Amino acid sequence: MRQGRVAVIEEEWMARGLCRTRKLPRDTFYPDSSVGVARARRICARCPVKEQCLEYALENHQSDGIWGGTSERQRAKLQRRRRALKDRQSPNLRSPPVDYVRKTKQEMPRSE
């Protein structure tokens, strides 16, 4: 299915969303104004699959529209936070500090 510029892969939980069960127009969740954003968020606030919707949007990099009650900007901020948290939890995946690299090179025996 295609919504605006966003490709959506159908998931089982989507059929239970208020956006589907209330048969709302798709543009309700792709608003052009702050009034439209507020309306979409009010609907999402009562939705039984709000968490799944937000997680889907984050995992699939949905950059347009309201998903799980969040705007594009809010999801981008959540993504940045997740990346920062992941980096802190996985220090071995990051580059070593510069002084560590310098010391290691200095300590290496020279081959003659």
Biopython code that builds the backbone (N, CA, C, O; Angstrom):
import numpy as np
from Bio.PDB.StructureBuilder import StructureBuilder

atoms = [
    (1, "MET", "N", (0.843, -1.167, 0.000)),
    (1, "MET", "CA", (0.000, 0.000, 0.000)),
    (1, "MET", "C", (0.892, 1.234, 0.000)),
    (1, "MET", "O", (1.990, 1.200, 0.554)),
    (2, "ARG", "N", (0.444, 2.304, -0.602)),
    (2, "ARG", "CA", (1.206, 3.539, -0.672)),
    (2, "ARG", "C", (0.378, 4.664, -0.066)),
    (2, "ARG", "O", (-0.780, 4.859, -0.435)),
    (3, "GLN", "N", (0.976, 5.404, 0.869)),
    (3, "GLN", "CA", (0.308, 6.550, 1.485)),
    (3, "GLN", "C", (1.184, 7.762, 1.239)),
    (3, "GLN", "O", (2.258, 7.874, 1.830)),
    (4, "GLY", "N", (0.756, 8.659, 0.391)),
    (4, "GLY", "CA", (1.598, 9.808, 0.088)),
    (4, "GLY", "C", (2.916, 9.335, -0.470)),
    (4, "GLY", "O", (2.943, 8.586, -1.447)),
    (5, "ARG", "N", (4.010, 9.759, 0.134)),
    (5, "ARG", "CA", (5.339, 9.335, -0.292)),
    (5, "ARG", "C", (5.857, 8.169, 0.534)),
    (5, "ARG", "O", (7.028, 7.807, 0.421)),
    (6, "VAL", "N", (5.006, 7.578, 1.363)),
    (6, "VAL", "CA", (5.448, 6.576, 2.312)),
    (6, "VAL", "C", (4.966, 5.192, 1.891)),
    (6, "VAL", "O", (3.764, 4.978, 1.739)),
    (7, "ALA", "N", (5.876, 4.265, 1.703)),
    (7, "ALA", "CA", (5.501, 2.879, 1.432)),
    (7, "ALA", "C", (5.251, 2.201, 2.768)),
    (7, "ALA", "O", (6.074, 2.298, 3.679)),
    (8, "VAL", "N", (4.118, 1.512, 2.893)),
    (8, "VAL", "CA", (3.747, 0.871, 4.139)),
    (8, "VAL", "C", (3.568, -0.622, 3.895)),
    (8, "VAL", "O", (2.832, -1.030, 2.996)),
    (9, "ILE", "N", (4.235, -1.419, 4.689)),
    (9, "ILE", "CA", (4.069, -2.864, 4.636)),
    (9, "ILE", "C", (2.982, -3.221, 5.641)),
    (9, "ILE", "O", (3.109, -2.918, 6.827)),
    (10, "GLU", "N", (1.930, -3.854, 5.182)),
    (10, "GLU", "CA", (0.813, -4.194, 6.062)),
    (10, "GLU", "C", (1.246, -5.137, 7.176)),
    (10, "GLU", "O", (1.946, -6.122, 6.937)),
    (11, "GLU", "N", (0.828, -4.828, 8.375)),
    (11, "GLU", "CA", (1.089, -5.658, 9.544)),
    (11, "GLU", "C", (-0.261, -6.033, 10.165)),
    (11, "GLU", "O", (-1.239, -5.303, 10.004)),
    (12, "GLU", "N", (-0.318, -7.146, 10.861)),
    (12, "GLU", "CA", (-1.561, -7.637, 11.469)),
    (12, "GLU", "C", (-2.183, -6.606, 12.404)),
    (12, "GLU", "O", (-3.397, -6.407, 12.378)),
    (13, "TRP", "N", (-1.383, -5.958, 13.217)),
    (13, "TRP", "CA", (-1.902, -5.016, 14.210)),
    (13, "TRP", "C", (-2.535, -3.784, 13.567)),
    (13, "TRP", "O", (-3.376, -3.133, 14.187)),
    (14, "MET", "N", (-2.150, -3.458, 12.350)),
    (14, "MET", "CA", (-2.662, -2.254, 11.686)),
    (14, "MET", "C", (-4.177, -2.264, 11.539)),
    (14, "MET", "O", (-4.817, -1.214, 11.606)),
    (15, "ALA", "N", (-4.744, -3.428, 11.341)),
    (15, "ALA", "CA", (-6.196, -3.535, 11.165)),
    (15, "ALA", "C", (-6.952, -3.130, 12.427)),
    (15, "ALA", "O", (-8.135, -2.798, 12.352)),
    (16, "ARG", "N", (-6.286, -3.151, 13.590)),
    (16, "ARG", "CA", (-6.937, -2.785, 14.851)),
    (16, "ARG", "C", (-6.771, -1.306, 15.196)),
    (16, "ARG", "O", (-7.331, -0.842, 16.189)),
    (17, "GLY", "N", (-6.025, -0.573, 14.407)),
    (17, "GLY", "CA", (-5.795, 0.844, 14.682)),
    (17, "GLY", "C", (-7.039, 1.681, 14.461)),
    (17, "GLY", "O", (-7.841, 1.387, 13.574)),
    (18, "LEU", "N", (-7.202, 2.714, 15.257)),
    (18, "LEU", "CA", (-8.354, 3.606, 15.086)),
    (18, "LEU", "C", (-8.369, 4.252, 13.705)),
    (18, "LEU", "O", (-9.432, 4.578, 13.178)),
    (19, "CYS", "N", (-7.197, 4.435, 13.129)),
    (19, "CYS", "CA", (-7.133, 5.025, 11.791)),
    (19, "CYS", "C", (-7.830, 4.128, 10.768)),
    (19, "CYS", "O", (-8.309, 4.610, 9.741)),
    (20, "ARG", "N", (-7.886, 2.829, 11.047)),
    (20, "ARG", "CA", (-8.550, 1.883, 10.137)),
    (20, "ARG", "C", (-9.980, 1.595, 10.564)),
    (20, "ARG", "O", (-10.891, 1.601, 9.736)),
    (21, "THR", "N", (-10.182, 1.344, 11.848)),
    (21, "THR", "CA", (-11.515, 0.936, 12.297)),
    (21, "THR", "C", (-12.527, 2.073, 12.190)),
    (21, "THR", "O", (-13.724, 1.820, 12.053)),
    (22, "ARG", "N", (-12.069, 3.310, 12.249)),
    (22, "ARG", "CA", (-12.972, 4.453, 12.112)),
    (22, "ARG", "C", (-13.113, 4.886, 10.655)),
    (22, "ARG", "O", (-13.872, 5.803, 10.341)),
    (23, "LYS", "N", (-12.383, 4.226, 9.779)),
    (23, "LYS", "CA", (-12.415, 4.523, 8.347)),
    (23, "LYS", "C", (-12.188, 6.019, 8.068)),
    (23, "LYS", "O", (-12.925, 6.657, 7.315)),
    (24, "LEU", "N", (-11.147, 6.541, 8.701)),
    (24, "LEU", "CA", (-10.784, 7.949, 8.528)),
    (24, "LEU", "C", (-10.023, 8.132, 7.222)),
    (24, "LEU", "O", (-9.337, 7.212, 6.774)),
    (25, "PRO", "N", (-10.133, 9.298, 6.609)),
    (25, "PRO", "CA", (-9.343, 9.556, 5.397)),
    (25, "PRO", "C", (-7.852, 9.499, 5.722)),
    (25, "PRO", "O", (-7.429, 9.945, 6.788)),
    (26, "ARG", "N", (-7.070, 8.961, 4.821)),
    (26, "ARG", "CA", (-5.621, 8.827, 5.046)),
    (26, "ARG", "C", (-4.948, 10.176, 5.292)),
    (26, "ARG", "O", (-3.978, 10.253, 6.046)),
    (27, "ASP", "N", (-5.443, 11.222, 4.673)),
    (27, "ASP", "CA", (-4.793, 12.525, 4.865)),
    (27, "ASP", "C", (-4.963, 13.067, 6.278)),
    (27, "ASP", "O", (-4.326, 14.057, 6.637)),
    (28, "THR", "N", (-5.814, 12.433, 7.088)),
    (28, "THR", "CA", (-5.948, 12.816, 8.498)),
    (28, "THR", "C", (-4.600, 12.673, 9.203)),
    (28, "THR", "O", (-4.267, 13.459, 10.090)),
    (29, "PHE", "N", (-3.833, 11.668, 8.801)),
    (29, "PHE", "CA", (-2.558, 11.385, 9.453)),
    (29, "PHE", "C", (-1.360, 11.908, 8.667)),
    (29, "PHE", "O", (-0.210, 11.601, 8.983)),
    (30, "TYR", "N", (-1.645, 12.693, 7.653)),
    (30, "TYR", "CA", (-0.615, 13.399, 6.878)),
    (30, "TYR", "C", (-1.062, 14.851, 6.767)),
    (30, "TYR", "O", (-1.279, 15.362, 5.669)),
    (31, "PRO", "N", (-1.198, 15.513, 7.923)),
    (31, "PRO", "CA", (-1.780, 16.861, 7.961)),
    (31, "PRO", "C", (-0.842, 17.945, 7.432)),
    (31, "PRO", "O", (0.381, 17.803, 7.428)),
    (32, "ASP", "N", (-1.466, 19.026, 6.991)),
    (32, "ASP", "CA", (-0.717, 20.186, 6.488)),
    (32, "ASP", "C", (-0.618, 21.302, 7.515)),
    (32, "ASP", "O", (0.124, 22.262, 7.309)),
    (33, "SER", "N", (-1.349, 21.195, 8.612)),
    (33, "SER", "CA", (-1.353, 22.282, 9.591)),
    (33, "SER", "C", (-1.227, 21.736, 11.009)),
    (33, "SER", "O", (-1.376, 20.537, 11.246)),
    (34, "SER", "N", (-0.951, 22.634, 11.940)),
    (34, "SER", "CA", (-0.838, 22.226, 13.342)),
    (34, "SER", "C", (-2.188, 21.768, 13.881)),
    (34, "SER", "O", (-2.241, 20.938, 14.789)),
    (35, "VAL", "N", (-3.281, 22.301, 13.333)),
    (35, "VAL", "CA", (-4.616, 21.863, 13.748)),
    (35, "VAL", "C", (-4.810, 20.405, 13.349)),
    (35, "VAL", "O", (-5.348, 19.610, 14.120)),
    (36, "GLY", "N", (-4.375, 20.062, 12.152)),
    (36, "GLY", "CA", (-4.471, 18.677, 11.688)),
    (36, "GLY", "C", (-3.605, 17.737, 12.504)),
    (36, "GLY", "O", (-4.005, 16.607, 12.787)),
    (37, "VAL", "N", (-2.422, 18.195, 12.885)),
    (37, "VAL", "CA", (-1.521, 17.384, 13.717)),
    (37, "VAL", "C", (-2.179, 17.108, 15.062)),
    (37, "VAL", "O", (-2.149, 15.976, 15.546)),
    (38, "ALA", "N", (-2.769, 18.126, 15.663)),
    (38, "ALA", "CA", (-3.423, 17.965, 16.967)),
    (38, "ALA", "C", (-4.580, 16.973, 16.867)),
    (38, "ALA", "O", (-4.781, 16.166, 17.775)),
    (39, "ARG", "N", (-5.334, 17.025, 15.786)),
    (39, "ARG", "CA", (-6.459, 16.104, 15.601)),
    (39, "ARG", "C", (-5.943, 14.662, 15.493)),
    (39, "ARG", "O", (-6.480, 13.761, 16.136)),
    (40, "ALA", "N", (-4.916, 14.451, 14.692)),
    (40, "ALA", "CA", (-4.355, 13.108, 14.525)),
    (40, "ALA", "C", (-3.813, 12.585, 15.855)),
    (40, "ALA", "O", (-3.999, 11.412, 16.179)),
    (41, "ARG", "N", (-3.154, 13.433, 16.616)),
    (41, "ARG", "CA", (-2.607, 13.000, 17.912)),
    (41, "ARG", "C", (-3.706, 12.624, 18.895)),
    (41, "ARG", "O", (-3.545, 11.686, 19.676)),
    (42, "ARG", "N", (-4.832, 13.353, 18.863)),
    (42, "ARG", "CA", (-5.959, 13.008, 19.753)),
    (42, "ARG", "C", (-6.500, 11.617, 19.415)),
    (42, "ARG", "O", (-6.838, 10.841, 20.309)),
    (43, "ILE", "N", (-6.577, 11.315, 18.140)),
    (43, "ILE", "CA", (-7.040, 9.993, 17.726)),
    (43, "ILE", "C", (-6.040, 8.933, 18.183)),
    (43, "ILE", "O", (-6.427, 7.909, 18.746)),
    (44, "CYS", "N", (-4.776, 9.180, 17.943)),
    (44, "CYS", "CA", (-3.726, 8.222, 18.330)),
    (44, "CYS", "C", (-3.683, 7.989, 19.838)),
    (44, "CYS", "O", (-3.378, 6.884, 20.288)),
    (45, "ALA", "N", (-3.984, 9.013, 20.612)),
    (45, "ALA", "CA", (-3.909, 8.901, 22.075)),
    (45, "ALA", "C", (-4.825, 7.805, 22.603)),
    (45, "ALA", "O", (-4.537, 7.205, 23.639)),
    (46, "ARG", "N", (-5.924, 7.537, 21.903)),
    (46, "ARG", "CA", (-6.877, 6.513, 22.345)),
    (46, "ARG", "C", (-6.712, 5.189, 21.598)),
    (46, "ARG", "O", (-7.472, 4.249, 21.831)),
    (47, "CYS", "N", (-5.739, 5.109, 20.718)),
    (47, "CYS", "CA", (-5.584, 3.945, 19.853)),
    (47, "CYS", "C", (-4.993, 2.754, 20.611)),
    (47, "CYS", "O", (-4.019, 2.916, 21.347)),
    (48, "PRO", "N", (-5.573, 1.551, 20.440)),
    (48, "PRO", "CA", (-5.058, 0.370, 21.143)),
    (48, "PRO", "C", (-3.714, -0.137, 20.612)),
    (48, "PRO", "O", (-3.062, -0.946, 21.272)),
    (49, "VAL", "N", (-3.293, 0.323, 19.440)),
    (49, "VAL", "CA", (-2.022, -0.157, 18.870)),
    (49, "VAL", "C", (-1.007, 0.983, 18.697)),
    (49, "VAL", "O", (-0.131, 0.928, 17.834)),
    (50, "LYS", "N", (-1.147, 1.993, 19.520)),
    (50, "LYS", "CA", (-0.275, 3.172, 19.430)),
    (50, "LYS", "C", (1.206, 2.801, 19.529)),
    (50, "LYS", "O", (2.023, 3.298, 18.754)),
    (51, "GLU", "N", (1.552, 1.933, 20.475)),
    (51, "GLU", "CA", (2.956, 1.564, 20.677)),
    (51, "GLU", "C", (3.505, 0.799, 19.477)),
    (51, "GLU", "O", (4.619, 1.065, 19.025)),
    (52, "GLN", "N", (2.723, -0.154, 18.957)),
    (52, "GLN", "CA", (3.170, -0.913, 17.786)),
    (52, "GLN", "C", (3.347, 0.011, 16.589)),
    (52, "GLN", "O", (4.282, -0.150, 15.804)),
    (53, "CYS", "N", (2.453, 0.969, 16.455)),
    (53, "CYS", "CA", (2.507, 1.920, 15.350)),
    (53, "CYS", "C", (3.786, 2.760, 15.413)),
    (53, "CYS", "O", (4.479, 2.932, 14.411)),
    (54, "LEU", "N", (4.081, 3.272, 16.590)),
    (54, "LEU", "CA", (5.294, 4.075, 16.753)),
    (54, "LEU", "C", (6.536, 3.229, 16.493)),
    (54, "LEU", "O", (7.455, 3.670, 15.802)),
    (55, "GLU", "N", (6.565, 2.029, 17.037)),
    (55, "GLU", "CA", (7.729, 1.159, 16.845)),
    (55, "GLU", "C", (7.913, 0.830, 15.360)),
    (55, "GLU", "O", (9.035, 0.822, 14.854)),
    (56, "TYR", "N", (6.819, 0.562, 14.679)),
    (56, "TYR", "CA", (6.877, 0.281, 13.238)),
    (56, "TYR", "C", (7.483, 1.476, 12.499)),
    (56, "TYR", "O", (8.358, 1.314, 11.648)),
    (57, "ALA", "N", (7.008, 2.664, 12.833)),
    (57, "ALA", "CA", (7.505, 3.874, 12.171)),
    (57, "ALA", "C", (8.991, 4.077, 12.423)),
    (57, "ALA", "O", (9.726, 4.459, 11.512)),
    (58, "LEU", "N", (9.440, 3.827, 13.636)),
    (58, "LEU", "CA", (10.859, 3.994, 13.964)),
    (58, "LEU", "C", (11.713, 2.945, 13.254)),
    (58, "LEU", "O", (12.756, 3.272, 12.687)),
    (59, "GLU", "N", (11.277, 1.698, 13.284)),
    (59, "GLU", "CA", (12.048, 0.626, 12.663)),
    (59, "GLU", "C", (12.117, 0.740, 11.142)),
    (59, "GLU", "O", (13.101, 0.337, 10.522)),
    (60, "ASN", "N", (11.052, 1.298, 10.548)),
    (60, "ASN", "CA", (10.978, 1.392, 9.093)),
    (60, "ASN", "C", (11.262, 2.801, 8.572)),
    (60, "ASN", "O", (11.031, 3.097, 7.400)),
    (61, "HIS", "N", (11.761, 3.657, 9.451)),
    (61, "HIS", "CA", (12.179, 5.014, 9.073)),
    (61, "HIS", "C", (11.084, 5.775, 8.334)),
    (61, "HIS", "O", (11.326, 6.393, 7.297)),
    (62, "GLN", "N", (9.867, 5.718, 8.894)),
    (62, "GLN", "CA", (8.753, 6.480, 8.318)),
    (62, "GLN", "C", (8.960, 7.947, 8.674)),
    (62, "GLN", "O", (8.882, 8.328, 9.842)),
    (63, "SER", "N", (9.217, 8.744, 7.689)),
    (63, "SER", "CA", (9.536, 10.146, 7.962)),
    (63, "SER", "C", (8.349, 11.078, 7.757)),
    (63, "SER", "O", (8.410, 12.239, 8.161)),
    (64, "ASP", "N", (7.291, 10.611, 7.151)),
    (64, "ASP", "CA", (6.129, 11.471, 6.899)),
    (64, "ASP", "C", (4.943, 11.057, 7.755)),
    (64, "ASP", "O", (4.766, 9.882, 8.078)),
    (65, "GLY", "N", (4.144, 12.037, 8.109)),
    (65, "GLY", "CA", (2.881, 11.770, 8.786)),
    (65, "GLY", "C", (2.990, 11.569, 10.278)),
    (65, "GLY", "O", (4.063, 11.663, 10.875)),
    (66, "ILE", "N", (1.828, 11.288, 10.863)),
    (66, "ILE", "CA", (1.705, 11.031, 12.296)),
    (66, "ILE", "C", (1.629, 9.522, 12.484)),
    (66, "ILE", "O", (0.747, 8.867, 11.929)),
    (67, "TRP", "N", (2.535, 8.981, 13.250)),
    (67, "TRP", "CA", (2.589, 7.541, 13.543)),
    (67, "TRP", "C", (2.709, 7.379, 15.046)),
    (67, "TRP", "O", (3.603, 7.955, 15.667)),
    (68, "GLY", "N", (1.819, 6.601, 15.631)),
    (68, "GLY", "CA", (1.881, 6.369, 17.075)),
    (68, "GLY", "C", (1.785, 7.657, 17.874)),
    (68, "GLY", "O", (2.323, 7.754, 18.977)),
    (69, "GLY", "N", (1.107, 8.634, 17.322)),
    (69, "GLY", "CA", (0.927, 9.912, 18.014)),
    (69, "GLY", "C", (2.122, 10.835, 17.952)),
    (69, "GLY", "O", (2.164, 11.829, 18.677)),
    (70, "THR", "N", (3.106, 10.534, 17.098)),
    (70, "THR", "CA", (4.310, 11.372, 17.010)),
    (70, "THR", "C", (4.451, 11.992, 15.621)),
    (70, "THR", "O", (4.029, 11.419, 14.617)),
    (71, "SER", "N", (5.045, 13.159, 15.596)),
    (71, "SER", "CA", (5.312, 13.847, 14.341)),
    (71, "SER", "C", (6.651, 13.400, 13.770)),
    (71, "SER", "O", (7.399, 12.658, 14.408)),
    (72, "GLU", "N", (6.936, 13.857, 12.575)),
    (72, "GLU", "CA", (8.217, 13.538, 11.940)),
    (72, "GLU", "C", (9.379, 13.980, 12.820)),
    (72, "GLU", "O", (10.341, 13.237, 13.016)),
    (73, "ARG", "N", (9.280, 15.177, 13.339)),
    (73, "ARG", "CA", (10.352, 15.742, 14.173)),
    (73, "ARG", "C", (10.537, 14.937, 15.461)),
    (73, "ARG", "O", (11.666, 14.678, 15.878)),
    (74, "GLN", "N", (9.436, 14.547, 16.083)),
    (74, "GLN", "CA", (9.534, 13.759, 17.321)),
    (74, "GLN", "C", (10.180, 12.404, 17.062)),
    (74, "GLN", "O", (10.991, 11.939, 17.863)),
    (75, "ARG", "N", (9.827, 11.768, 15.946)),
    (75, "ARG", "CA", (10.427, 10.472, 15.640)),
    (75, "ARG", "C", (11.913, 10.609, 15.332)),
    (75, "ARG", "O", (12.704, 9.744, 15.709)),
    (76, "ALA", "N", (12.296, 11.670, 14.660)),
    (76, "ALA", "CA", (13.715, 11.893, 14.382)),
    (76, "ALA", "C", (14.489, 12.051, 15.697)),
    (76, "ALA", "O", (15.599, 11.536, 15.836)),
    (77, "LYS", "N", (13.903, 12.755, 16.642)),
    (77, "LYS", "CA", (14.536, 12.941, 17.946)),
    (77, "LYS", "C", (14.652, 11.610, 18.693)),
    (77, "LYS", "O", (15.675, 11.330, 19.317)),
    (78, "LEU", "N", (13.602, 10.795, 18.627)),
    (78, "LEU", "CA", (13.650, 9.474, 19.254)),
    (78, "LEU", "C", (14.732, 8.609, 18.619)),
    (78, "LEU", "O", (15.438, 7.887, 19.323)),
    (79, "GLN", "N", (14.866, 8.674, 17.311)),
    (79, "GLN", "CA", (15.902, 7.897, 16.614)),
    (79, "GLN", "C", (17.292, 8.316, 17.070)),
    (79, "GLN", "O", (18.152, 7.470, 17.315)),
    (80, "ARG", "N", (17.510, 9.627, 17.183)),
    (80, "ARG", "CA", (18.815, 10.115, 17.644)),
    (80, "ARG", "C", (19.103, 9.620, 19.055)),
    (80, "ARG", "O", (20.223, 9.200, 19.348)),
    (81, "ARG", "N", (18.109, 9.665, 19.925)),
    (81, "ARG", "CA", (18.285, 9.185, 21.300)),
    (81, "ARG", "C", (18.614, 7.698, 21.326)),
    (81, "ARG", "O", (19.489, 7.259, 22.073)),
    (82, "ARG", "N", (17.910, 6.933, 20.508)),
    (82, "ARG", "CA", (18.171, 5.484, 20.452)),
    (82, "ARG", "C", (19.589, 5.200, 19.976)),
    (82, "ARG", "O", (20.270, 4.335, 20.527)),
    (83, "ARG", "N", (20.033, 5.923, 18.956)),
    (83, "ARG", "CA", (21.392, 5.713, 18.453)),
    (83, "ARG", "C", (22.418, 6.064, 19.526)),
    (83, "ARG", "O", (23.392, 5.336, 19.718)),
    (84, "ALA", "N", (22.205, 7.168, 20.219)),
    (84, "ALA", "CA", (23.138, 7.587, 21.267)),
    (84, "ALA", "C", (23.176, 6.549, 22.388)),
    (84, "ALA", "O", (24.249, 6.225, 22.896)),
    (85, "LEU", "N", (22.029, 6.034, 22.770)),
    (85, "LEU", "CA", (21.966, 5.015, 23.814)),
    (85, "LEU", "C", (22.661, 3.746, 23.360)),
    (85, "LEU", "O", (23.395, 3.131, 24.133)),
    (86, "LYS", "N", (22.442, 3.354, 22.139)),
    (86, "LYS", "CA", (23.083, 2.153, 21.600)),
    (86, "LYS", "C", (24.598, 2.322, 21.576)),
    (86, "LYS", "O", (25.332, 1.387, 21.897)),
    (87, "ASP", "N", (25.070, 3.515, 21.195)),
    (87, "ASP", "CA", (26.509, 3.785, 21.187)),
    (87, "ASP", "C", (27.102, 3.686, 22.584)),
    (87, "ASP", "O", (28.200, 3.156, 22.756)),
    (88, "ARG", "N", (26.391, 4.186, 23.578)),
    (88, "ARG", "CA", (26.885, 4.118, 24.956)),
    (88, "ARG", "C", (26.899, 2.687, 25.467)),
    (88, "ARG", "O", (27.771, 2.318, 26.252)),
    (89, "GLN", "N", (25.942, 1.878, 25.029)),
    (89, "GLN", "CA", (25.862, 0.499, 25.498)),
    (89, "GLN", "C", (26.835, -0.413, 24.768)),
    (89, "GLN", "O", (27.150, -1.494, 25.265)),
    (90, "SER", "N", (27.313, -0.007, 23.613)),
    (90, "SER", "CA", (28.229, -0.831, 22.812)),
    (90, "SER", "C", (29.518, -0.071, 22.547)),
    (90, "SER", "O", (29.798, 0.274, 21.399)),
    (91, "PRO", "N", (30.307, 0.198, 23.575)),
    (91, "PRO", "CA", (31.510, 1.011, 23.374)),
    (91, "PRO", "C", (32.531, 0.360, 22.452)),
    (91, "PRO", "O", (33.324, 1.073, 21.836)),
    (92, "ASN", "N", (32.546, -0.949, 22.332)),
    (92, "ASN", "CA", (33.522, -1.621, 21.471)),
    (92, "ASN", "C", (33.278, -1.379, 19.996)),
    (92, "ASN", "O", (34.171, -1.588, 19.175)),
    (93, "LEU", "N", (32.087, -0.945, 19.652)),
    (93, "LEU", "CA", (31.770, -0.697, 18.249)),
    (93, "LEU", "C", (32.253, 0.664, 17.785)),
    (93, "LEU", "O", (32.329, 0.928, 16.585)),
    (94, "ARG", "N", (32.580, 1.528, 18.738)),
    (94, "ARG", "CA", (33.058, 2.860, 18.395)),
    (94, "ARG", "C", (34.563, 2.858, 18.203)),
    (94, "ARG", "O", (35.249, 1.927, 18.626)),
    (95, "SER", "N", (35.066, 3.886, 17.574)),
    (95, "SER", "CA", (36.512, 4.024, 17.383)),
    (95, "SER", "C", (37.189, 4.265, 18.723)),
    (95, "SER", "O", (36.623, 4.932, 19.589)),
    (96, "PRO", "N", (38.394, 3.730, 18.909)),
    (96, "PRO", "CA", (39.105, 3.973, 20.162)),
    (96, "PRO", "C", (39.539, 5.434, 20.248)),
    (96, "PRO", "O", (39.687, 6.096, 19.221)),
    (97, "PRO", "N", (39.741, 5.937, 21.454)),
    (97, "PRO", "CA", (40.210, 7.312, 21.604)),
    (97, "PRO", "C", (41.553, 7.500, 20.908)),
    (97, "PRO", "O", (42.338, 6.560, 20.783)),
    (98, "VAL", "N", (41.804, 8.717, 20.461)),
    (98, "VAL", "CA", (43.031, 9.021, 19.717)),
    (98, "VAL", "C", (44.270, 8.701, 20.537)),
    (98, "VAL", "O", (45.223, 8.132, 20.004)),
    (99, "ASP", "N", (44.283, 9.055, 21.838)),
    (99, "ASP", "CA", (45.477, 8.796, 22.642)),
    (99, "ASP", "C", (45.737, 7.291, 22.785)),
    (99, "ASP", "O", (46.892, 6.884, 22.906)),
    (100, "TYR", "N", (44.708, 6.472, 22.774)),
    (100, "TYR", "CA", (44.888, 5.016, 22.814)),
    (100, "TYR", "C", (45.597, 4.543, 21.547)),
    (100, "TYR", "O", (46.506, 3.715, 21.609)),
    (101, "VAL", "N", (45.184, 5.064, 20.422)),
    (101, "VAL", "CA", (45.792, 4.681, 19.145)),
    (101, "VAL", "C", (47.257, 5.102, 19.132)),
    (101, "VAL", "O", (48.107, 4.324, 18.701)),
    (102, "ARG", "N", (47.578, 6.312, 19.593)),
    (102, "ARG", "CA", (48.959, 6.789, 19.621)),
    (102, "ARG", "C", (49.828, 5.913, 20.516)),
    (102, "ARG", "O", (50.931, 5.524, 20.132)),
    (103, "LYS", "N", (49.317, 5.601, 21.733)),
    (103, "LYS", "CA", (50.090, 4.775, 22.661)),
    (103, "LYS", "C", (50.333, 3.394, 22.082)),
    (103, "LYS", "O", (51.433, 2.854, 22.196)),
    (104, "THR", "N", (49.330, 2.831, 21.474)),
    (104, "THR", "CA", (49.459, 1.494, 20.909)),
    (104, "THR", "C", (50.516, 1.475, 19.824)),
    (104, "THR", "O", (51.322, 0.547, 19.771)),
    (105, "LYS", "N", (50.532, 2.466, 18.966)),
    (105, "LYS", "CA", (51.533, 2.518, 17.899)),
    (105, "LYS", "C", (52.934, 2.686, 18.470)),
    (105, "LYS", "O", (53.885, 2.097, 17.955)),
    (106, "GLN", "N", (53.075, 3.486, 19.536)),
    (106, "GLN", "CA", (54.377, 3.712, 20.147)),
    (106, "GLN", "C", (54.887, 2.460, 20.843)),
    (106, "GLN", "O", (56.093, 2.217, 20.873)),
    (107, "GLU", "N", (53.992, 1.671, 21.397)),
    (107, "GLU", "CA", (54.378, 0.488, 22.152)),
    (107, "GLU", "C", (54.679, -0.702, 21.278)),
    (107, "GLU", "O", (55.258, -1.683, 21.744)),
    (108, "MET", "N", (54.297, -0.633, 20.020)),
    (108, "MET", "CA", (54.514, -1.773, 19.119)),
    (108, "MET", "C", (56.005, -1.902, 18.808)),
    (108, "MET", "O", (56.662, -0.910, 18.496)),
    (109, "PRO", "N", (56.540, -3.127, 18.891)),
    (109, "PRO", "CA", (57.963, -3.320, 18.552)),
    (109, "PRO", "C", (58.170, -3.106, 17.061)),
    (109, "PRO", "O", (57.321, -3.441, 16.235)),
    (110, "ARG", "N", (59.295, -2.551, 16.756)),
    (110, "ARG", "CA", (59.612, -2.294, 15.343)),
    (110, "ARG", "C", (60.244, -3.525, 14.733)),
    (110, "ARG", "O", (61.090, -4.174, 15.348)),
    (111, "SER", "N", (59.837, -3.835, 13.545)),
    (111, "SER", "CA", (60.459, -4.975, 12.873)),
    (111, "SER", "C", (61.655, -4.470, 12.066)),
    (111, "SER", "O", (61.566, -3.479, 11.340)),
    (112, "GLU", "N", (62.739, -5.156, 12.209)),
    (112, "GLU", "CA", (63.966, -4.702, 11.536)),
    (112, "GLU", "C", (64.375, -5.652, 10.475)),
    (112, "GLU", "O", (65.384, -5.432, 9.804)),
]
sb = StructureBuilder()
sb.init_structure("model")
sb.init_model(0)
sb.init_chain("A")
sb.init_seg("    ")
for serial, (resi, resn, name, xyz) in enumerate(atoms, 1):
    if name == "N":
        sb.init_residue(resn, " ", resi, " ")
    sb.init_atom(name, np.array(xyz, "f"), 0.0, 1.0, " ", f" {name:<3s}", serial, name[0])
structure = sb.get_structure()
